[in-house]
Amino acid sequence: MSLYKSANLKKTAILFTLAAINFTHIVDSMIIMPLGDMFIKVFELEAYQYALLVSSYSIAAAFSSFVGIFYLDKFDRKALLLFVNVGFSVGTLLCCLATDYYTLLTMRLFTGFFGGFIGAIVLSIVSDIYAFSERGRAMGRLFAAFSAATAFGVPFGIYLAAKSGWQLPFLILGLLGIVINIFIYFTFPKLDKHLSEVPMKISFSSLRKDVFGDQNQVNGLMTGFTLIMGHFMIIPFISPYMMANVGFTQENISLQFFLGGAATLFSAPLIGKLVDKFGTIKVFVITMIVSFIPTMVITTLNIVPLWYAYIFTTLFYIFASGRMIAANALISASAPISTRGSFMSLNSSFQQLAISFTGLISGLIVVMNSQGKYENYPILGILSLGLCVGSYFLLRKLKVAKGN
């Protein structure tokens, strides 16, 4: 085997391990939403309390991601990945012990604090080991973890919760995280090549100059923030809305996630290849425009045949994830290697903040009427469209930084 093939195998092994981490991270952050009806009933939650529970993870993640801008570029990325993934795994296990709403909310904040570092570290490692010309494919495979989490992780979590209680999915996710940590410890090489490019001391002053003083990186941060808000605006209430207004059961919600995730498991790598072949802007525009159709259909659905609802929820997963793949390939290249970790952490902080904002905004806009139906959901669909269009104009301004 040639040295070239050996290096490619190591890169592929690292990428798939990072995808596995993404899998646990994504299932953990998503599982509250499809089990929303269960948590609302078990803990007797109001809409705003449920929205806060959904947003708690991303609120803590936004804070920790901001803290991470001072540290992610100063350490071996392997060591840092192990540290935060251990904290994340422990926090997930602690969620199983919650017996009331406020304890669960606290545990979600704890888990989110460590989870906030994960996305930035994973994207930094991918950007370090893959050149920009092949990063679309790498991002496609990485985002396939989202598809796997949606298709298999979340439905299986729903099944386990229905059979044995909501605690069991968190127990399995925490144990899986520990197994992945053991694998990383014994198999990953040192990931410290970026240290030669990083200044010895990172401060607010240096960040203001190196990141906020670079208009390209500022545009990258704003693009990610705006797109995430557009992407997540309708997501917190998809499952409760489908159950209350469309007539879905918990089993139907599970199938909805399975169909959407299974479809994107195939579409995500394909879209990643198209990004490398045709460019980020072209692929982003097409996937964004097509995604508007299922967005508005979903937010205006009433009682319809199940197959009809499944078609549009599946299309939403395919094209909404497609626009994220295209955008992130360019956003990840907007920072040079010297500030990549700090930029990715700051970008993660902005994106987690966007997720928490959408959760809180949706909780203020969507209300339940006296018949037990949710109202004002179409408003979220319109907001989603407007934000995605805004992210397009920001994305067009981005340039590939040196070292990518």
C-alpha positions in Angstrom: 0.0 0.0 0.0 1.4 3.4 -1.0 2.0 6.2 1.5 -0.7 8.2 -0.3 -3.3 5.5 0.2 -2.3 5.0 3.8 -2.7 8.7 4.5 -6.1 8.7 2.8 -7.2 5.7 5.0 -6.2 7.6 8.1 -8.1 10.7 7.1 -11.1 8.5 6.2 -11.0 6.8 9.6 -10.7 10.1 11.4 -13.6 11.5 9.4 -15.9 8.5 10.2 -15.0 8.7 13.9 -15.9 12.4 13.8 -19.1 11.5 12.1 -19.9 9.0 14.9 -19.3 11.8 17.5 -21.6 14.0 15.4 -24.2 11.2 15.5 -24.3 11.1 19.3 -24.1 14.9 19.6 -27.0 15.4 17.1 -29.3 12.7 18.6 -28.7 14.1 22.0 -29.5 17.7 21.0 -32.5 16.6 18.9 -34.2 14.0 21.1 -36.1 16.5 23.2 -38.1 17.7 20.2 -39.7 14.4 18.9 -40.4 13.5 22.6 -41.8 16.9 23.2 -45.4 15.6 23.7 -44.1 13.2 26.3 -42.1 15.8 28.2 -45.0 18.3 28.1 -47.3 15.7 29.7 -44.8 14.1 32.2 -43.6 17.5 33.5 -46.9 19.4 32.8 -45.1 22.1 30.8 -46.4 25.3 29.3 -45.4 26.1 25.7 -42.7 28.6 26.9 -41.3 26.0 29.4 -41.0 23.4 26.6 -39.4 26.0 24.3 -36.8 26.8 27.0 -36.1 23.1 27.5 -35.5 22.7 23.8 -33.3 25.8 23.8 -31.3 25.1 27.0 -28.8 22.9 25.3 -28.0 25.5 22.6 -27.9 28.4 25.1 -25.2 26.6 27.1 -23.5 25.5 23.9 -23.4 29.1 22.7 -21.7 30.2 25.9 -19.1 27.4 25.9 -18.4 28.0 22.2 -17.5 31.6 23.0 -15.2 30.5 25.8 -13.6 28.0 23.3 -12.3 30.8 21.0 -9.5 31.3 23.5 -8.5 27.7 23.8 -9.3 25.6 20.7 -6.2 26.8 18.8 -3.8 26.4 21.8 -4.0 22.6 22.3 -3.7 19.4 20.4 -7.1 18.9 18.9 -7.1 15.2 19.9 -6.7 15.9 23.6 -9.3 18.7 23.5 -11.7 16.5 21.7 -11.3 13.8 24.3 -11.9 16.3 27.2 -15.1 17.8 25.8 -16.5 14.5 24.6 -16.0 13.0 28.1 -17.9 15.9 29.6 -20.6 15.6 27.0 -21.0 11.9 27.7 -21.2 12.3 31.5 -23.7 15.1 31.1 -25.9 12.9 28.9 -25.8 10.2 31.5 -26.7 12.6 34.3 -29.9 13.5 32.4 -31.2 10.0 33.3 -31.3 11.0 36.9 -33.6 14.0 36.5 -36.9 13.6 38.3 -38.4 17.1 37.7 -38.3 19.8 35.1 -35.7 22.1 36.7 -33.3 19.2 37.3 -33.6 18.1 33.7 -33.1 21.7 32.5 -29.9 22.0 34.6 -28.6 18.7 33.2 -29.3 19.9 29.6 -27.4 23.1 30.3 -24.5 21.0 31.6 -24.5 18.7 28.6 -24.8 21.6 26.2 -21.8 23.4 27.8 -19.5 20.5 26.6 -21.5 19.8 23.5 -20.9 23.4 22.3 -17.2 22.7 21.8 -17.8 19.6 19.8 -19.0 21.1 16.5 -16.1 23.6 16.4 -13.5 21.0 17.1 -14.9 18.5 14.5 -15.1 21.2 11.8 -11.6 22.4 12.7 -10.1 18.9 12.3 -11.9 18.4 9.0 -10.6 21.7 7.7 -7.1 20.8 8.9 -6.9 17.5 7.1 -8.9 18.2 4.0 -8.1 20.8 1.4 -10.8 23.1 0.2 -11.0 21.3 -3.2 -12.2 18.1 -1.4 -14.0 19.6 1.5 -17.4 19.4 -0.1 -17.2 15.6 -0.1 -15.9 15.6 3.5 -18.7 17.9 4.7 -21.2 15.7 2.8 -20.0 12.6 4.7 -19.9 14.5 8.0 -23.5 15.8 7.5 -24.5 12.2 6.7 -24.1 11.7 10.5 -27.1 14.1 10.8 -29.0 11.9 8.4 -28.1 8.7 10.3 -29.0 10.4 13.6 -32.3 11.4 12.1 -33.1 8.1 10.3 -32.0 5.7 13.0 -30.9 7.4 16.2 -33.9 9.6 16.8 -36.6 6.9 15.8 -34.8 4.3 17.9 -34.7 6.8 20.8 -38.4 7.4 20.4 -39.0 3.6 20.4 -36.9 3.1 23.5 -38.6 6.0 25.3 -42.1 4.6 24.4 -41.1 1.2 25.7 -39.0 1.9 28.7 -39.2 5.7 29.5 -37.6 8.8 28.3 -34.4 8.2 30.3 -33.2 5.1 28.3 -32.1 7.0 25.1 -29.9 9.3 27.2 -28.3 6.3 29.0 -27.4 4.6 25.7 -26.1 7.9 24.1 -23.9 8.5 27.2 -22.4 5.0 27.1 -21.9 5.2 23.3 -20.0 8.4 23.8 -17.6 6.7 26.3 -16.9 3.9 23.8 -16.0 6.5 21.1 -13.7 8.2 23.6 -11.8 5.0 24.2 -11.5 4.5 20.5 -10.1 8.0 19.9 -7.6 7.6 22.8 -6.0 4.5 21.3 -6.2 5.2 17.6 -6.1 8.9 16.8 -2.7 10.5 16.0 -1.7 13.9 17.5 -3.5 16.7 15.8 -1.2 19.6 16.6 0.1 20.9 13.2 -1.9 24.1 13.6 0.1 25.1 16.8 3.0 26.4 14.7 0.7 29.0 13.1 -1.0 30.0 16.3 0.1 33.0 18.4 1.3 32.2 21.9 -1.4 34.3 23.6 -4.9 34.8 22.4 -6.8 37.7 23.9 -9.8 39.8 23.2 -7.5 42.3 21.6 -5.9 39.8 19.2 -9.3 38.3 18.3 -10.7 41.7 17.6 -7.8 42.2 15.2 -7.5 38.7 13.7 -11.1 37.7 13.4 -13.3 40.8 13.8 -10.8 42.9 11.9 -11.1 40.5 8.9 -14.4 41.4 7.1 -14.3 38.0 5.4 -14.5 36.2 8.7 -17.2 38.5 10.0 -19.2 37.8 6.9 -18.7 34.1 7.6 -20.0 34.4 11.1 -23.0 36.4 10.0 -23.8 33.9 7.2 -23.8 31.0 9.6 -25.9 32.8 12.2 -28.5 33.9 9.7 -28.7 30.6 7.9 -29.1 28.6 11.1 -31.9 30.9 12.3 -33.6 30.3 9.0 -33.0 26.5 9.1 -34.2 26.0 12.7 -37.1 28.5 12.8 -39.7 25.8 12.1 -38.0 22.8 13.7 -38.8 23.0 17.5 -42.5 22.7 16.9 -42.6 20.3 13.9 -43.3 17.2 16.1 -45.9 18.9 18.5 -47.6 20.5 15.4 -47.7 17.3 13.5 -49.3 15.5 16.4 -51.8 18.2 17.5 -52.8 19.6 14.1 -52.1 16.9 11.5 -53.0 13.9 13.6 -49.7 12.1 13.8 -49.1 9.6 16.6 -45.7 9.1 18.3 -45.1 6.1 15.9 -45.8 8.4 12.9 -43.3 10.9 14.2 -40.7 8.1 14.4 -41.4 7.2 10.8 -41.2 10.8 9.7 -37.6 11.1 11.2 -36.7 7.7 9.7 -37.8 8.6 6.1 -36.2 12.1 6.3 -32.9 10.8 7.7 -32.7 7.8 5.4 -33.2 10.0 2.3 -30.5 12.5 3.4 -28.2 9.6 4.2 -28.0 9.2 0.4 -28.5 12.8 -0.6 -25.9 14.4 1.7 -22.8 12.8 0.1 -24.2 13.4 -3.4 -24.8 17.1 -2.6 -21.3 17.3 -1.2 -19.9 16.0 -4.5 -22.0 18.5 -6.4 -20.5 21.3 -4.3 -17.0 20.3 -5.3 -18.0 20.0 -8.9 -20.3 23.0 -9.5 -19.4 25.4 -6.6 -21.0 26.3 -3.3 -23.1 29.2 -4.5 -24.9 27.4 -7.3 -25.7 24.4 -5.2 -26.8 26.5 -2.3 -29.2 28.6 -4.4 -30.9 25.5 -5.9 -31.2 23.6 -2.6 -32.4 26.8 -0.8 -35.1 27.6 -3.4 -36.4 24.1 -3.5 -36.4 23.9 0.3 -39.0 26.7 0.5 -41.7 24.5 -0.9 -41.8 21.9 1.9 -41.2 24.6 4.5 -44.4 26.4 3.6 -46.4 23.2 3.1 -45.3 21.8 6.5 -46.2 25.0 8.4 -49.7 25.2 6.9 -50.7 21.5 7.0 -54.0 20.3 8.5 -55.3 16.8 8.6 -54.0 15.1 5.5 -53.2 11.5 4.4 -49.9 10.3 6.0 -48.2 9.7 2.7 -48.8 13.4 1.7 -47.2 14.7 4.9 -44.3 12.3 4.7 -43.5 13.5 1.2 -43.0 17.1 2.3 -41.2 16.4 5.6 -38.8 14.2 3.7 -38.2 16.8 1.1 -37.5 19.3 3.8 -34.8 17.1 5.3 -33.2 16.6 1.9 -33.0 20.2 0.7 -32.7 22.0 4.1 -29.6 19.8 4.9 -28.4 20.4 1.3 -28.2 24.1 1.7 -26.3 23.6 5.0 -23.7 21.4 3.3 -23.1 23.9 0.6 -22.9 26.9 2.9 -20.6 25.3 5.5 -18.1 24.2 2.9 -17.5 27.9 2.1 -17.9 29.2 5.7 -15.2 26.8 6.9 -12.8 28.2 4.3 -13.3 31.9 5.3 -10.7 31.7 8.0 -6.9 31.1 7.7 -5.3 28.2 9.6 -3.9 30.5 12.2 -7.4 31.4 13.6 -9.4 28.4 12.3 -10.1 26.9 15.7 -11.1 30.3 17.2 -13.2 31.1 14.2 -14.9 27.7 14.2 -15.6 28.0 17.9 -17.0 31.6 17.5 -19.0 30.4 14.5 -20.4 27.5 16.6 -21.2 30.0 19.4 -23.1 32.2 16.9 -24.9 29.2 15.5 -25.9 27.8 18.9 -27.1 31.3 19.9 -29.2 31.3 16.7 -30.7 27.9 17.6 -31.6 29.2 21.1 -33.1 32.3 19.6 -35.3 30.4 17.2 -36.5 28.1 20.0 -37.4 31.1 22.2 -39.0 33.0 19.3 -41.0 30.1 18.2 -42.2 29.6 21.8 -43.4 33.2 21.8 -45.1 33.1 18.4 -46.8 29.6 18.4 -49.7 29.3 20.8 -52.1 26.5 21.6 -55.8 27.3 21.3 -58.7 25.9 23.3 -59.1 23.0 21.0 -55.5 21.8 21.6 -54.3 23.0 18.2 -51.2 25.1 17.5 -51.7 28.5 15.9 -49.3 31.0 14.1 -47.0 28.2 12.8 -47.1 29.7 9.2 -45.5 32.9 10.6 -42.4 30.8 11.4 -42.3 29.5 7.9 -42.3 33.0 6.4 -39.6 34.1 8.8 -37.5 31.0 7.8 -37.8 32.0 4.1 -36.7 35.5 4.7 -33.7 34.6 6.8 -32.5 32.0 4.3 -32.7 34.6 1.5 -30.7 37.0 3.7 -28.0 34.3 4.2 -27.6 34.0 0.4 -26.5 37.7 0.1 -24.0 37.2 2.9 -22.7 34.0 1.4 -22.0 35.7 -1.9 -19.5 38.0 -0.1 -17.3 35.1 1.2 -13.9 34.4 -0.1 -11.6 31.4 0.4 -8.8 32.4 2.9 -5.2 31.4 2.5 -4.2 28.0 3.7 -7.5 26.3 2.6 
